[in-house]
Amino acid sequence: MTPPLTDERIFEVVRRIPPGHVATYGQIARLVGRPRGARRIGYALHRCPSGLPWHRVINAQGRISLPADSTSGLAQRRRLSEEGIVFISGRIDLDRYGWDDAAN
């Protein structure tokens, strides 16, 4: 039986994403044992605690899911850029910047 999915379990995984790397919502869902639960990850990050590196979680297309002109969307892009992540046509190269969770 799979243990209940709590926000804290999601936050524990997000805390492991190193600076300069990103993970997808689906990747986080897989790591918490809910491979089809990407949307649930987004809900949890909407209520995340201060200091959690929520900005390192993006969608499977390598894009920020928040509206580009929103305060949060602009903050996410700025924080990722400050960590050295490069956007090309609004996308992040997941092969280059994607977090290899197996190595951590």
N, CA, C and O atoms as CSV, one atom per row, in Angstrom:
chain,resi,resn,atom,element,x,y,z
A,1,MET,N,N,0.842,-1.184,0.000
A,1,MET,CA,C,0.000,0.000,0.000
A,1,MET,C,C,0.888,1.249,0.000
A,1,MET,O,O,1.854,1.334,0.758
A,2,THR,N,N,0.560,2.185,-0.831
A,2,THR,CA,C,1.321,3.421,-0.937
A,2,THR,C,C,0.963,4.344,0.221
A,2,THR,O,O,-0.216,4.530,0.523
A,3,PRO,N,N,1.982,4.930,0.878
A,3,PRO,CA,C,1.670,5.851,1.983
A,3,PRO,C,C,0.940,7.079,1.466
A,3,PRO,O,O,1.065,7.422,0.291
A,4,PRO,N,N,0.186,7.740,2.321
A,4,PRO,CA,C,-0.548,8.926,1.886
A,4,PRO,C,C,0.412,10.008,1.395
A,4,PRO,O,O,1.503,10.195,1.935
A,5,LEU,N,N,-0.020,10.697,0.376
A,5,LEU,CA,C,0.794,11.777,-0.179
A,5,LEU,C,C,0.502,13.059,0.591
A,5,LEU,O,O,-0.623,13.557,0.586
A,6,THR,N,N,1.512,13.575,1.240
A,6,THR,CA,C,1.368,14.821,1.978
A,6,THR,C,C,2.200,15.902,1.295
A,6,THR,O,O,3.141,15.606,0.558
A,7,ASP,N,N,1.845,17.140,1.547
A,7,ASP,CA,C,2.642,18.240,1.017
A,7,ASP,C,C,4.086,18.121,1.482
A,7,ASP,O,O,5.009,18.397,0.717
A,8,GLU,N,N,4.285,17.717,2.717
A,8,GLU,CA,C,5.650,17.628,3.253
A,8,GLU,C,C,6.503,16.628,2.470
A,8,GLU,O,O,7.690,16.875,2.256
A,9,ARG,N,N,5.927,15.516,2.044
A,9,ARG,CA,C,6.685,14.562,1.211
A,9,ARG,C,C,7.113,15.226,-0.094
A,9,ARG,O,O,8.233,15.021,-0.561
A,10,ILE,N,N,6.236,16.007,-0.672
A,10,ILE,CA,C,6.563,16.731,-1.909
A,10,ILE,C,C,7.667,17.738,-1.631
A,10,ILE,O,O,8.626,17.834,-2.398
A,11,PHE,N,N,7.544,18.485,-0.551
A,11,PHE,CA,C,8.534,19.509,-0.222
A,11,PHE,C,C,9.909,18.892,0.031
A,11,PHE,O,O,10.927,19.487,-0.323
A,12,GLU,N,N,9.948,17.706,0.640
A,12,GLU,CA,C,11.230,17.036,0.884
A,12,GLU,C,C,11.967,16.772,-0.426
A,12,GLU,O,O,13.183,16.952,-0.502
A,13,VAL,N,N,11.245,16.349,-1.447
A,13,VAL,CA,C,11.869,16.090,-2.745
A,13,VAL,C,C,12.308,17.397,-3.396
A,13,VAL,O,O,13.413,17.479,-3.933
A,14,VAL,N,N,11.469,18.404,-3.356
A,14,VAL,CA,C,11.806,19.693,-3.979
A,14,VAL,C,C,13.048,20.293,-3.325
A,14,VAL,O,O,13.867,20.913,-4.004
A,15,ARG,N,N,13.192,20.115,-2.030
A,15,ARG,CA,C,14.381,20.635,-1.334
A,15,ARG,C,C,15.676,20.018,-1.858
A,15,ARG,O,O,16.740,20.623,-1.731
A,16,ARG,N,N,15.600,18.834,-2.439
A,16,ARG,CA,C,16.797,18.142,-2.932
A,16,ARG,C,C,17.268,18.633,-4.302
A,16,ARG,O,O,18.378,18.300,-4.720
A,17,ILE,N,N,16.459,19.409,-5.003
A,17,ILE,CA,C,16.863,19.893,-6.328
A,17,ILE,C,C,17.976,20.922,-6.132
A,17,ILE,O,O,17.762,21.945,-5.480
A,18,PRO,N,N,19.156,20.662,-6.687
A,18,PRO,CA,C,20.266,21.589,-6.457
A,18,PRO,C,C,20.144,22.877,-7.263
A,18,PRO,O,O,19.489,22.895,-8.306
A,19,PRO,N,N,20.765,23.945,-6.793
A,19,PRO,CA,C,20.784,25.196,-7.560
A,19,PRO,C,C,21.342,24.944,-8.960
A,19,PRO,O,O,22.257,24.142,-9.147
A,20,GLY,N,N,20.775,25.644,-9.931
A,20,GLY,CA,C,21.232,25.497,-11.311
A,20,GLY,C,C,20.610,24.324,-12.037
A,20,GLY,O,O,20.988,24.015,-13.168
A,21,HIS,N,N,19.658,23.669,-11.392
A,21,HIS,CA,C,18.962,22.540,-11.998
A,21,HIS,C,C,17.458,22.713,-11.824
A,21,HIS,O,O,16.998,23.463,-10.964
A,22,VAL,N,N,16.706,22.007,-12.653
A,22,VAL,CA,C,15.254,22.030,-12.562
A,22,VAL,C,C,14.731,20.596,-12.593
A,22,VAL,O,O,15.417,19.677,-13.043
A,23,ALA,N,N,13.520,20.427,-12.111
A,23,ALA,CA,C,12.804,19.152,-12.187
A,23,ALA,C,C,11.408,19.459,-12.705
A,23,ALA,O,O,10.916,20.579,-12.566
A,24,THR,N,N,10.785,18.476,-13.292
A,24,THR,CA,C,9.421,18.676,-13.775
A,24,THR,C,C,8.417,18.242,-12.706
A,24,THR,O,O,8.740,17.481,-11.793
A,25,TYR,N,N,7.195,18.747,-12.846
A,25,TYR,CA,C,6.128,18.338,-11.943
A,25,TYR,C,C,5.967,16.815,-11.974
A,25,TYR,O,O,5.790,16.179,-10.935
A,26,GLY,N,N,6.031,16.243,-13.172
A,26,GLY,CA,C,5.898,14.801,-13.315
A,26,GLY,C,C,7.028,14.031,-12.656
A,26,GLY,O,O,6.809,12.965,-12.081
A,27,GLN,N,N,8.228,14.566,-12.739
A,27,GLN,CA,C,9.381,13.928,-12.107
A,27,GLN,C,C,9.195,13.902,-10.588
A,27,GLN,O,O,9.446,12.886,-9.941
A,28,ILE,N,N,8.755,15.022,-10.035
A,28,ILE,CA,C,8.512,15.078,-8.586
A,28,ILE,C,C,7.408,14.086,-8.218
A,28,ILE,O,O,7.516,13.381,-7.214
A,29,ALA,N,N,6.351,14.030,-9.024
A,29,ALA,CA,C,5.252,13.094,-8.758
A,29,ALA,C,C,5.757,11.657,-8.742
A,29,ALA,O,O,5.383,10.873,-7.870
A,30,ARG,N,N,6.601,11.313,-9.698
A,30,ARG,CA,C,7.168,9.962,-9.745
A,30,ARG,C,C,7.981,9.673,-8.483
A,30,ARG,O,O,7.888,8.584,-7.916
A,31,LEU,N,N,8.770,10.641,-8.052
A,31,LEU,CA,C,9.636,10.445,-6.890
A,31,LEU,C,C,8.871,10.295,-5.580
A,31,LEU,O,O,9.376,9.696,-4.631
A,32,VAL,N,N,7.662,10.833,-5.523
A,32,VAL,CA,C,6.850,10.668,-4.309
A,32,VAL,C,C,5.876,9.493,-4.440
A,32,VAL,O,O,5.010,9.287,-3.590
A,33,GLY,N,N,6.040,8.727,-5.525
A,33,GLY,CA,C,5.228,7.532,-5.675
A,33,GLY,C,C,3.882,7.727,-6.330
A,33,GLY,O,O,3.019,6.855,-6.232
A,34,ARG,N,N,3.681,8.846,-6.994
A,34,ARG,CA,C,2.423,9.129,-7.689
A,34,ARG,C,C,2.725,9.533,-9.133
A,34,ARG,O,O,2.594,10.705,-9.486
A,35,PRO,N,N,3.126,8.577,-9.967
A,35,PRO,CA,C,3.596,8.910,-11.312
A,35,PRO,C,C,2.599,9.677,-12.186
A,35,PRO,O,O,3.006,10.290,-13.173
A,36,ARG,N,N,1.340,9.658,-11.857
A,36,ARG,CA,C,0.353,10.418,-12.634
A,36,ARG,C,C,-0.163,11.633,-11.842
A,36,ARG,O,O,-1.235,12.161,-12.137
A,37,GLY,N,N,0.595,12.060,-10.855
A,37,GLY,CA,C,0.137,13.107,-9.952
A,37,GLY,C,C,0.777,14.467,-10.123
A,37,GLY,O,O,0.913,15.207,-9.148
A,38,ALA,N,N,1.175,14.819,-11.343
A,38,ALA,CA,C,1.854,16.102,-11.561
A,38,ALA,C,C,1.012,17.290,-11.099
A,38,ALA,O,O,1.543,18.240,-10.525
A,39,ARG,N,N,-0.280,17.243,-11.343
A,39,ARG,CA,C,-1.149,18.357,-10.943
A,39,ARG,C,C,-1.146,18.538,-9.425
A,39,ARG,O,O,-1.182,19.664,-8.929
A,40,ARG,N,N,-1.103,17.441,-8.703
A,40,ARG,CA,C,-1.063,17.502,-7.228
A,40,ARG,C,C,0.199,18.208,-6.749
A,40,ARG,O,O,0.177,18.892,-5.725
A,41,ILE,N,N,1.298,18.049,-7.481
A,41,ILE,CA,C,2.546,18.716,-7.120
A,41,ILE,C,C,2.362,20.223,-7.227
A,41,ILE,O,O,2.781,20.974,-6.346
A,42,GLY,N,N,1.739,20.654,-8.303
A,42,GLY,CA,C,1.464,22.084,-8.477
A,42,GLY,C,C,0.613,22.655,-7.362
A,42,GLY,O,O,0.871,23.757,-6.879
A,43,TYR,N,N,-0.407,21.904,-6.949
A,43,TYR,CA,C,-1.252,22.368,-5.847
A,43,TYR,C,C,-0.439,22.547,-4.570
A,43,TYR,O,O,-0.598,23.538,-3.856
A,44,ALA,N,N,0.426,21.590,-4.289
A,44,ALA,CA,C,1.251,21.678,-3.078
A,44,ALA,C,C,2.199,22.870,-3.149
A,44,ALA,O,O,2.364,23.591,-2.165
A,45,LEU,N,N,2.821,23.083,-4.302
A,45,LEU,CA,C,3.772,24.193,-4.421
A,45,LEU,C,C,3.086,25.547,-4.286
A,45,LEU,O,O,3.718,26.534,-3.908
A,46,HIS,N,N,1.810,25.593,-4.591
A,46,HIS,CA,C,1.061,26.839,-4.419
A,46,HIS,C,C,0.997,27.252,-2.951
A,46,HIS,O,O,0.822,28.430,-2.640
A,47,ARG,N,N,1.139,26.280,-2.051
A,47,ARG,CA,C,1.093,26.565,-0.607
A,47,ARG,C,C,2.416,26.266,0.081
A,47,ARG,O,O,2.436,25.974,1.277
A,48,CYS,N,N,3.498,26.333,-0.641
A,48,CYS,CA,C,4.786,25.916,-0.081
A,48,CYS,C,C,5.309,26.894,0.979
A,48,CYS,O,O,4.966,28.077,0.977
A,49,PRO,N,N,6.141,26.373,1.876
A,49,PRO,CA,C,6.712,27.222,2.920
A,49,PRO,C,C,7.801,28.134,2.360
A,49,PRO,O,O,8.393,27.858,1.316
A,50,SER,N,N,8.041,29.197,3.063
A,50,SER,CA,C,9.112,30.126,2.700
A,50,SER,C,C,10.441,29.376,2.678
A,50,SER,O,O,10.703,28.528,3.531
A,51,GLY,N,N,11.264,29.697,1.702
A,51,GLY,CA,C,12.580,29.088,1.603
A,51,GLY,C,C,12.632,27.835,0.741
A,51,GLY,O,O,13.719,27.365,0.406
A,52,LEU,N,N,11.482,27.286,0.377
A,52,LEU,CA,C,11.473,26.115,-0.493
A,52,LEU,C,C,11.823,26.558,-1.918
A,52,LEU,O,O,11.271,27.550,-2.395
A,53,PRO,N,N,12.718,25.854,-2.606
A,53,PRO,CA,C,13.098,26.263,-3.962
A,53,PRO,C,C,12.056,25.855,-5.015
A,53,PRO,O,O,12.371,25.139,-5.966
A,54,TRP,N,N,10.834,26.313,-4.833
A,54,TRP,CA,C,9.713,26.006,-5.726
A,54,TRP,C,C,10.006,26.418,-7.165
A,54,TRP,O,O,9.490,25.826,-8.113
A,55,HIS,N,N,10.839,27.439,-7.308
A,55,HIS,CA,C,11.119,27.974,-8.644
A,55,HIS,C,C,11.853,26.978,-9.528
A,55,HIS,O,O,11.929,27.176,-10.741
A,56,ARG,N,N,12.391,25.919,-8.954
A,56,ARG,CA,C,13.137,24.907,-9.721
A,56,ARG,C,C,12.229,23.827,-10.307
A,56,ARG,O,O,12.723,22.868,-10.901
A,57,VAL,N,N,10.931,23.963,-10.151
A,57,VAL,CA,C,9.989,22.989,-10.700
A,57,VAL,C,C,9.272,23.632,-11.891
A,57,VAL,O,O,8.657,24.692,-11.774
A,58,ILE,N,N,9.373,22.960,-13.032
A,58,ILE,CA,C,8.802,23.476,-14.280
A,58,ILE,C,C,7.993,22.375,-14.960
A,58,ILE,O,O,7.929,21.248,-14.469
A,59,ASN,N,N,7.376,22.710,-16.092
A,59,ASN,CA,C,6.581,21.684,-16.769
A,59,ASN,C,C,7.433,20.807,-17.679
A,59,ASN,O,O,8.615,21.078,-17.891
A,60,ALA,N,N,6.831,19.775,-18.203
A,60,ALA,CA,C,7.546,18.767,-18.996
A,60,ALA,C,C,8.076,19.312,-20.323
A,60,ALA,O,O,8.939,18.689,-20.942
A,61,GLN,N,N,7.577,20.454,-20.762
A,61,GLN,CA,C,8.069,21.078,-21.980
A,61,GLN,C,C,9.265,21.996,-21.720
A,61,GLN,O,O,9.790,22.616,-22.644
A,62,GLY,N,N,9.691,22.078,-20.459
A,62,GLY,CA,C,10.808,22.938,-20.111
A,62,GLY,C,C,10.406,24.387,-19.926
A,62,GLY,O,O,11.244,25.285,-20.007
A,63,ARG,N,N,9.148,24.613,-19.682
A,63,ARG,CA,C,8.627,25.983,-19.536
A,63,ARG,C,C,8.110,26.224,-18.121
A,63,ARG,O,O,7.766,25.297,-17.387
A,64,ILE,N,N,8.072,27.486,-17.778
A,64,ILE,CA,C,7.423,27.911,-16.539
A,64,ILE,C,C,5.925,27.838,-16.776
A,64,ILE,O,O,5.435,28.321,-17.797
A,65,SER,N,N,5.200,27.244,-15.854
A,65,SER,CA,C,3.758,27.076,-16.030
A,65,SER,C,C,2.947,28.306,-15.634
A,65,SER,O,O,1.798,28.448,-16.052
A,66,LEU,N,N,3.517,29.173,-14.855
A,66,LEU,CA,C,2.823,30.382,-14.423
A,66,LEU,C,C,2.731,31.370,-15.587
A,66,LEU,O,O,3.566,31.339,-16.490
A,67,PRO,N,N,1.731,32.239,-15.572
A,67,PRO,CA,C,1.666,33.255,-16.629
A,67,PRO,C,C,2.952,34.083,-16.649
A,67,PRO,O,O,3.425,34.526,-15.602
A,68,ALA,N,N,3.510,34.288,-17.828
A,68,ALA,CA,C,4.810,34.945,-17.978
A,68,ALA,C,C,4.851,36.343,-17.383
A,68,ALA,O,O,5.894,36.777,-16.895
A,69,ASP,N,N,3.727,37.053,-17.415
A,69,ASP,CA,C,3.715,38.427,-16.917
A,69,ASP,C,C,3.198,38.545,-15.484
A,69,ASP,O,O,3.000,39.652,-14.984
A,70,SER,N,N,2.981,37.412,-14.825
A,70,SER,CA,C,2.527,37.457,-13.436
A,70,SER,C,C,3.715,37.704,-12.509
A,70,SER,O,O,4.862,37.449,-12.875
A,71,THR,N,N,3.436,38.192,-11.330
A,71,THR,CA,C,4.491,38.435,-10.349
A,71,THR,C,C,5.265,37.151,-10.063
A,71,THR,O,O,6.496,37.161,-10.030
A,72,SER,N,N,4.550,36.050,-9.858
A,72,SER,CA,C,5.213,34.778,-9.559
A,72,SER,C,C,5.980,34.241,-10.762
A,72,SER,O,O,7.076,33.703,-10.609
A,73,GLY,N,N,5.415,34.382,-11.945
A,73,GLY,CA,C,6.094,33.922,-13.155
A,73,GLY,C,C,7.378,34.685,-13.404
A,73,GLY,O,O,8.396,34.097,-13.768
A,74,LEU,N,N,7.333,35.988,-13.211
A,74,LEU,CA,C,8.538,36.816,-13.370
A,74,LEU,C,C,9.577,36.477,-12.305
A,74,LEU,O,O,10.775,36.427,-12.586
A,75,ALA,N,N,9.107,36.244,-11.083
A,75,ALA,CA,C,10.032,35.879,-9.993
A,75,ALA,C,C,10.690,34.533,-10.271
A,75,ALA,O,O,11.885,34.366,-10.027
A,76,GLN,N,N,9.928,33.580,-10.773
A,76,GLN,CA,C,10.495,32.268,-11.069
A,76,GLN,C,C,11.566,32.378,-12.152
A,76,GLN,O,O,12.650,31.811,-12.014
A,77,ARG,N,N,11.269,33.095,-13.212
A,77,ARG,CA,C,12.247,33.258,-14.291
A,77,ARG,C,C,13.509,33.965,-13.787
A,77,ARG,O,O,14.625,33.564,-14.119
A,78,ARG,N,N,13.327,35.015,-12.986
A,78,ARG,CA,C,14.465,35.755,-12.444
A,78,ARG,C,C,15.331,34.860,-11.568
A,78,ARG,O,O,16.556,34.856,-11.696
A,79,ARG,N,N,14.698,34.102,-10.679
A,79,ARG,CA,C,15.456,33.241,-9.767
A,79,ARG,C,C,16.209,32.151,-10.519
A,79,ARG,O,O,17.353,31.845,-10.183
A,80,LEU,N,N,15.587,31.571,-11.520
A,80,LEU,CA,C,16.275,30.558,-12.321
A,80,LEU,C,C,17.447,31.177,-13.079
A,80,LEU,O,O,18.530,30.594,-13.136
A,81,SER,N,N,17.235,32.344,-13.653
A,81,SER,CA,C,18.313,33.032,-14.371
A,81,SER,C,C,19.473,33.355,-13.435
A,81,SER,O,O,20.635,33.234,-13.824
A,82,GLU,N,N,19.170,33.762,-12.215
A,82,GLU,CA,C,20.211,34.059,-11.233
A,82,GLU,C,C,21.031,32.820,-10.888
A,82,GLU,O,O,22.186,32.937,-10.477
A,83,GLU,N,N,20.450,31.643,-11.050
A,83,GLU,CA,C,21.169,30.396,-10.793
A,83,GLU,C,C,21.934,29.922,-12.031
A,83,GLU,O,O,22.554,28.859,-12.011
A,84,GLY,N,N,21.887,30.708,-13.098
A,84,GLY,CA,C,22.637,30.371,-14.302
A,84,GLY,C,C,21.865,29.582,-15.342
A,84,GLY,O,O,22.442,29.150,-16.340
A,85,ILE,N,N,20.594,29.390,-15.131
A,85,ILE,CA,C,19.769,28.656,-16.085
A,85,ILE,C,C,19.404,29.586,-17.236
A,85,ILE,O,O,18.953,30.712,-17.024
A,86,VAL,N,N,19.605,29.100,-18.445
A,86,VAL,CA,C,19.382,29.889,-19.654
A,86,VAL,C,C,18.056,29.486,-20.290
A,86,VAL,O,O,17.736,28.302,-20.400
A,87,PHE,N,N,17.299,30.485,-20.700
A,87,PHE,CA,C,16.049,30.265,-21.425
A,87,PHE,C,C,16.308,30.555,-22.891
A,87,PHE,O,O,16.913,31.570,-23.235
A,88,ILE,N,N,15.851,29.668,-23.747
A,88,ILE,CA,C,15.915,29.891,-25.189
A,88,ILE,C,C,14.485,29.787,-25.695
A,88,ILE,O,O,13.851,28.735,-25.609
A,89,SER,N,N,13.991,30.897,-26.225
A,89,SER,CA,C,12.598,30.976,-26.688
A,89,SER,C,C,11.629,30.542,-25.597
A,89,SER,O,O,10.651,29.846,-25.867
A,90,GLY,N,N,11.906,30.957,-24.364
A,90,GLY,CA,C,11.021,30.671,-23.244
A,90,GLY,C,C,11.135,29.279,-22.661
A,90,GLY,O,O,10.367,28.909,-21.772
A,91,ARG,N,N,12.094,28.499,-23.157
A,91,ARG,CA,C,12.245,27.127,-22.684
A,91,ARG,C,C,13.606,26.900,-22.038
A,91,ARG,O,O,14.583,27.591,-22.329
A,92,ILE,N,N,13.637,25.910,-21.154
A,92,ILE,CA,C,14.862,25.478,-20.492
A,92,ILE,C,C,15.231,24.129,-21.090
A,92,ILE,O,O,14.377,23.255,-21.234
A,93,ASP,N,N,16.484,23.961,-21.431
A,93,ASP,CA,C,16.975,22.695,-21.972
A,93,ASP,C,C,17.054,21.682,-20.827
A,93,ASP,O,O,17.946,21.754,-19.983
A,94,LEU,N,N,16.119,20.747,-20.811
A,94,LEU,CA,C,16.081,19.756,-19.731
A,94,LEU,C,C,17.269,18.800,-19.783
A,94,LEU,O,O,17.672,18.266,-18.749
A,95,ASP,N,N,17.827,18.580,-20.947
A,95,ASP,CA,C,19.021,17.725,-21.026
A,95,ASP,C,C,20.206,18.385,-20.326
A,95,ASP,O,O,21.048,17.712,-19.730
A,96,ARG,N,N,20.255,19.688,-20.407
A,96,ARG,CA,C,21.373,20.427,-19.797
A,96,ARG,C,C,21.128,20.757,-18.325
A,96,ARG,O,O,22.025,20.596,-17.496
A,97,TYR,N,N,19.931,21.214,-17.998
A,97,TYR,CA,C,19.648,21.716,-16.657
A,97,TYR,C,C,18.764,20.790,-15.811
A,97,TYR,O,O,18.532,21.054,-14.631
A,98,GLY,N,N,18.283,19.726,-16.408
A,98,GLY,CA,C,17.418,18.809,-15.668
A,98,GLY,C,C,18.158,18.110,-14.545
A,98,GLY,O,O,19.315,17.717,-14.697
A,99,TRP,N,N,17.494,17.960,-13.438
A,99,TRP,CA,C,18.056,17.315,-12.261
A,99,TRP,C,C,18.064,15.813,-12.451
A,99,TRP,O,O,17.034,15.218,-12.766
A,100,ASP,N,N,19.208,15.203,-12.262
A,100,ASP,CA,C,19.339,13.751,-12.306
A,100,ASP,C,C,19.096,13.236,-10.897
A,100,ASP,O,O,20.029,13.098,-10.107
A,101,ASP,N,N,17.851,12.956,-10.592
A,101,ASP,CA,C,17.492,12.548,-9.229
A,101,ASP,C,C,18.130,11.232,-8.823
A,101,ASP,O,O,18.252,10.956,-7.629
A,102,ALA,N,N,18.538,10.418,-9.777
A,102,ALA,CA,C,19.181,9.143,-9.455
A,102,ALA,C,C,20.572,9.356,-8.871
A,102,ALA,O,O,21.077,8.509,-8.135
A,103,ALA,N,N,21.187,10.483,-9.199
A,103,ALA,CA,C,22.540,10.773,-8.717
A,103,ALA,C,C,22.534,11.412,-7.339
A,103,ALA,O,O,23.597,11.606,-6.748
A,104,ASN,N,N,21.377,11.740,-6.823
A,104,ASN,CA,C,21.296,12.446,-5.537
A,104,ASN,C,C,20.564,11.639,-4.506
A,104,ASN,O,O,20.407,12.085,-3.370
